[in-house]
């Protein structure tokens, strides 16, 4: 029987090994860390948003995958099929009202425990921890893998090396280097679902404050993306769920502008009327106290300090309200890979067959998960693609071996 090698013990690599293990296929799973699923364990602050019931291609971005090909990969292994697989393995899931799915145990450790148990039921499976593959050499119809200690030939090779995101959890550019050495087309990787740096003394003075705010990404007055969620102010810029969500749209754009609405639930007119009403009944109220009626005191103080609003002047009042609801985020740029949850870019979608995830240039070479030029929105979409691509690959391998 042919020997299968999987490089990478992250979500896609583990799940592909799990699916092959259900058929006792000989597999060697290589992982450079001392444990499997190190990044998976940290997902969702340890809870692991494992999937999303609303998964489709509109929740992903790619420079190379055709939308219909991506949709094909996802539709061939939708959430209902994944949930059934998990249930058969003994892992129960729970979906939330917003479509996000978590393990019923509310712990990423339960996922890894169930998956690892399944791997251990395969007598033909070997898990090689603390083993980093240093080179891949195609040889006729096989692949020679070299590690620190030895070299071994495999008939089938599955690359599930992940990306540069979260290097403290094992993220690296190893997969990109493998792909480059094999002559595969790559799109430059970039951090995604990541905080944003800004050049703003007002914003940095708000460090530690979190509010519900709206972020709007524009280009030539056209809205490219909007989010309404938590925004956490930091000494370098902004973070929080809303920021992570909009960050995934920034890298592919040039000459864009980013605006922050501090009071998304109030229209400009409502806010103007409320301020004028307070001034009418409290004519001696200080500007800072006036603003504290609807803004966090630290935010009120920052606006008074940096903008010196004069609410008694109608023109100044309107300008201030406009700024409050259309605050220009100066020089927005993504933080680095260390702060990123996932990466965009990677191996071009044109390099693989979407039905099987097999390379078009190398027979029996498969590429799955985050190594590919696919990045999903926050909410379980990136893991959804990891499971779907692993399933397509495992199905192809099984059909070939059997």
C-alpha positions in Angstrom: 0.0 0.0 0.0 1.3 3.5 -0.8 2.8 5.6 1.9 1.3 9.1 2.6 3.2 11.9 4.2 1.5 15.0 5.7 3.7 17.9 6.6 2.0 20.1 9.2 0.0 19.1 12.3 -2.4 22.1 12.3 -6.1 22.0 11.6 -6.1 20.8 7.9 -3.2 18.4 8.4 -4.7 16.7 11.5 -8.2 16.5 9.9 -6.8 15.0 6.7 -4.9 12.4 8.8 -8.1 11.7 10.7 -10.1 11.0 7.6 -7.4 8.8 6.2 -7.1 7.0 9.6 -10.7 6.0 9.4 -9.6 3.7 6.6 -6.3 2.6 8.2 -4.2 4.2 5.4 -0.5 4.3 6.2 0.3 7.9 7.1 3.2 9.7 8.6 2.2 13.1 10.1 5.1 15.4 10.5 4.9 18.3 13.0 7.8 20.5 14.0 6.3 21.4 17.4 6.2 19.1 20.4 2.4 18.8 20.2 -0.2 18.7 17.5 -2.7 21.6 16.9 -0.8 24.2 18.9 -2.5 27.0 17.0 -5.9 25.2 17.1 -5.7 25.1 20.9 -5.4 28.9 21.0 -8.3 29.6 18.6 -11.1 31.6 20.0 -9.3 32.1 23.3 -9.3 28.4 23.8 -13.0 27.9 22.9 -12.4 27.3 19.1 -15.0 28.7 16.7 -14.8 25.5 14.7 -17.2 26.3 11.8 -20.0 28.5 10.6 -23.3 27.2 9.3 -23.5 30.1 6.7 -20.3 29.2 4.9 -20.1 30.1 1.3 -17.5 31.7 -1.0 -18.7 35.3 -0.3 -17.0 35.1 3.1 -13.5 34.6 1.6 -11.0 36.6 -0.4 -8.5 35.4 -2.9 -6.5 36.8 -5.8 -6.4 33.5 -7.7 -9.3 31.2 -6.8 -12.3 31.5 -9.0 -15.4 32.0 -6.9 -17.1 29.0 -8.4 -14.1 26.8 -7.6 -14.0 27.9 -4.0 -17.8 27.4 -3.7 -17.3 23.9 -5.2 -14.7 23.0 -2.5 -17.0 24.4 0.3 -20.2 22.8 -1.0 -18.7 19.4 -1.4 -18.2 19.4 2.4 -20.7 21.7 4.0 -21.2 22.2 7.7 -23.9 19.5 7.9 -21.4 16.9 6.5 -18.6 18.1 8.9 -21.0 18.0 11.9 -21.9 14.4 11.0 -18.3 13.4 10.8 -17.6 15.0 14.2 -20.7 13.3 15.7 -19.5 9.9 14.4 -16.1 10.6 16.0 -17.8 11.5 19.3 -17.4 15.3 19.0 -20.7 17.2 19.5 -21.1 20.8 18.2 -23.3 23.7 19.1 -24.3 26.5 16.7 -25.0 30.0 17.9 -27.7 32.4 16.6 -25.1 34.3 14.5 -24.1 31.0 12.7 -20.9 30.4 14.6 -20.2 26.9 15.7 -18.3 25.7 18.8 -17.7 22.4 20.4 -20.4 21.6 22.9 -17.6 21.2 25.5 -16.7 24.9 24.8 -13.0 23.9 24.6 -10.5 23.5 21.8 -8.9 20.8 23.9 -11.9 18.5 23.4 -11.5 18.8 19.6 -7.8 17.8 19.8 -8.6 15.0 22.2 -11.2 13.4 19.9 -9.1 13.9 16.8 -6.0 12.5 18.4 -7.9 9.5 19.7 -9.1 8.7 16.1 -5.5 9.0 14.9 -4.3 6.5 17.5 -6.9 4.0 16.3 -5.0 3.7 13.0 -2.3 1.0 13.4 -0.6 2.3 10.2 -0.3 5.9 11.5 2.9 7.5 12.7 3.0 10.9 14.3 6.5 12.4 14.1 6.6 15.3 16.6 9.6 17.6 17.0 10.4 16.8 13.4 10.9 19.6 10.9 11.1 18.7 7.2 14.0 20.7 5.7 13.8 19.8 2.0 11.5 18.1 -0.5 12.9 16.5 -3.6 10.5 15.1 -6.3 11.8 11.7 -7.5 10.1 10.1 -10.5 6.6 9.4 -9.0 7.6 9.9 -5.3 8.9 12.5 -3.0 12.0 12.4 -0.9 11.6 14.2 2.4 14.6 15.2 4.4 14.6 16.1 8.1 17.3 16.8 10.7 18.0 13.1 11.2 17.0 11.1 8.0 15.4 11.1 4.6 12.4 9.0 3.5 10.5 8.6 0.2 6.7 8.8 0.1 4.4 8.0 -2.8 1.9 10.7 -1.8 2.7 14.1 -0.2 0.2 16.5 1.4 1.4 19.9 2.3 -0.5 21.4 5.2 2.2 23.7 6.5 0.0 26.7 7.5 1.2 30.2 7.2 3.4 32.9 8.8 0.6 34.0 11.2 1.2 33.6 14.9 4.9 32.5 14.9 4.8 31.9 18.6 2.3 29.1 17.9 4.5 27.7 15.2 3.6 29.8 12.2 6.3 30.1 9.6 7.1 30.6 6.0 8.3 27.0 5.6 5.3 26.1 3.3 6.0 29.1 1.1 9.6 28.1 0.7 8.6 24.5 -0.2 6.2 25.8 -2.8 8.8 28.2 -4.2 11.4 25.5 -4.5 8.8 23.3 -6.3 8.2 26.1 -8.8 4.6 26.8 -7.7 3.2 30.3 -8.2 2.8 32.2 -5.0 1.0 35.4 -4.0 2.9 37.4 -1.3 1.5 36.5 2.1 0.2 39.3 4.3 -1.3 39.3 7.9 -5.0 39.2 8.1 -7.6 39.4 11.0 -5.0 41.7 12.6 -4.9 45.0 14.6 -4.3 48.3 12.7 -1.6 50.8 13.4 -2.5 54.5 13.2 -0.7 57.8 13.4 -3.0 59.6 15.8 -2.2 61.2 19.2 -5.9 61.3 19.9 -6.4 57.6 19.3 -3.3 56.7 21.3 -4.5 58.8 24.3 -7.6 56.5 24.5 -5.5 53.4 25.1 -7.4 50.8 27.1 -10.9 52.0 26.1 -13.3 49.7 24.2 -16.5 50.9 22.5 -19.0 49.7 20.0 -18.1 51.7 16.8 -18.5 51.6 13.1 -15.5 51.4 10.8 -15.8 52.3 7.1 -13.2 51.5 4.4 -13.5 53.8 1.4 -11.8 54.3 -1.9 -12.8 57.3 -4.1 -15.9 57.8 -1.9 -17.0 54.2 -2.6 -17.6 52.0 0.4 -15.5 48.9 0.2 -16.3 47.4 3.6 -18.1 48.4 6.9 -18.1 46.8 10.3 -20.1 47.6 13.5 -18.5 45.9 16.5 -16.0 46.3 19.3 -13.1 48.7 18.8 -10.3 48.6 21.3 -8.0 51.7 21.4 -4.3 51.0 22.0 -1.1 52.9 22.2 -0.3 51.9 18.5 -3.8 52.2 17.0 -6.9 50.1 17.2 -7.8 46.5 17.8 -11.0 44.5 18.6 -13.4 42.4 16.6 -14.6 45.2 14.3 -10.9 46.1 13.5 -10.0 42.4 12.8 -12.9 42.1 10.5 -12.1 45.1 8.4 -8.4 44.4 8.3 -8.9 41.5 5.9 -10.1 44.0 3.2 -7.2 46.4 3.6 -4.1 44.6 2.1 -5.6 44.2 -1.4 -6.4 48.0 -1.6 -4.3 51.0 -2.3 -5.1 54.7 -1.8 -8.0 53.9 0.6 -9.3 55.8 3.6 -10.6 54.5 6.9 -13.2 56.3 9.0 -14.4 55.7 12.5 -17.8 56.5 13.8 -17.7 56.9 17.6 -21.5 57.0 17.9 -23.0 54.7 15.2 -26.4 54.5 16.9 -27.1 58.2 16.7 -27.6 60.3 13.6 -25.8 63.6 13.2 -29.1 65.5 13.5 -30.2 63.6 16.7 -26.9 64.3 18.2 -27.0 68.0 17.3 -30.5 68.3 18.8 -29.5 66.6 22.0 -26.5 68.8 22.5 -28.5 72.0 21.8 -31.2 70.8 24.2 -28.6 70.3 27.0 -27.0 73.6 26.3 -30.4 75.3 26.5 -31.2 73.8 29.9 -27.6 73.8 31.2 -26.0 76.9 29.7 -23.1 76.9 32.2 -22.1 73.3 31.6 -18.5 72.7 30.6 -17.7 71.3 27.2 -16.1 68.2 28.6 -19.0 67.5 30.9 -21.4 68.1 28.0 -19.6 65.5 25.9 -19.6 63.0 28.8 -23.4 62.7 28.4 -22.9 60.4 25.5 -19.1 59.7 25.3 -16.8 57.8 27.6 -15.2 60.5 29.9 -11.7 59.6 28.5 -12.9 60.1 24.9 -14.7 63.3 25.8 -11.5 64.7 27.3 -9.4 63.6 24.3 -11.8 65.4 21.9 -11.7 68.6 24.0 -7.9 68.5 24.3 -7.2 67.8 20.6 -10.1 69.5 18.8 -11.2 72.3 21.1 -14.9 72.1 20.0 -17.1 75.1 20.6 -20.7 73.8 20.8 -22.1 77.3 21.3 -21.2 78.1 17.7 -23.6 76.3 15.4 -21.0 75.9 12.6 -18.4 74.6 15.0 -21.0 72.2 16.5 -21.8 70.7 13.1 -18.1 70.3 12.3 -17.4 68.6 15.6 -20.4 66.2 15.1 -19.2 65.4 11.6 -15.7 64.6 13.0 -17.1 62.5 15.7 -19.0 60.4 13.2 -16.4 60.5 10.4 -13.1 60.4 12.3 -10.3 60.0 9.7 -7.9 57.2 10.8 -4.5 58.5 9.7 -2.1 56.3 7.9 -3.8 52.9 8.6 -1.6 49.9 8.2 -1.7 46.3 9.4 0.3 45.0 12.3 2.8 42.2 11.7 2.4 38.4 11.3 3.0 38.0 15.1 -0.3 39.8 15.8 -2.3 38.1 13.0 -4.8 35.3 13.4 -4.4 34.1 9.8 -2.7 35.1 6.5 -3.8 36.1 3.1 -1.8 35.2 0.0 -0.1 31.8 -0.6 0.0 29.2 -3.3 -2.2 30.2 -6.3 -5.5 28.6 -6.7 -4.5 28.0 -10.3 -1.9 25.6 -9.2 -4.4 23.0 -8.0 -7.4 21.0 -9.1 -10.3 22.2 -6.9 -11.9 18.8 -7.0 -9.0 17.1 -5.3 -6.5 19.8 -4.1 -3.9 18.0 -6.2 -1.1 20.0 -7.8 -1.4 20.4 -11.6 2.3 20.2 -12.0 3.1 17.2 -9.7 1.1 14.1 -9.5 0.4 12.9 -5.9 1.2 16.3 -4.4 -1.6 17.9 -2.6 -1.9 21.3 -0.9 -4.5 22.2 1.7 -5.5 24.7 4.3 -3.9 28.0 5.0 -1.0 27.4 2.6 -3.3 28.3 -0.3 -4.3 31.8 -1.4 -7.5 31.9 0.6 -8.4 34.0 3.6 -11.8 33.9 5.3 -13.6 36.4 7.4 -13.6 36.0 11.2 -16.3 33.6 12.5 -15.1 30.1 11.8 -14.7 30.5 8.0 -10.9 29.8 7.9 -11.4 26.6 9.8 -14.3 25.7 7.5 -12.0 25.9 4.5 -9.3 23.9 6.4 -11.8 21.0 6.9 -13.3 21.3 3.4 -9.9 21.2 1.6 -8.7 18.4 3.9 -11.8 16.4 3.0 -11.4 16.9 -0.8 -7.8 15.8 -0.5 -8.5 12.8 1.7 -11.3 11.7 -0.7 -8.9 11.9 -3.7 -6.2 10.0 -1.9 -8.6 7.3 -0.8 -9.9 6.8 -4.4 -6.4 6.5 -5.7 -5.2 4.0 -3.1 -8.3 1.9 -3.2 
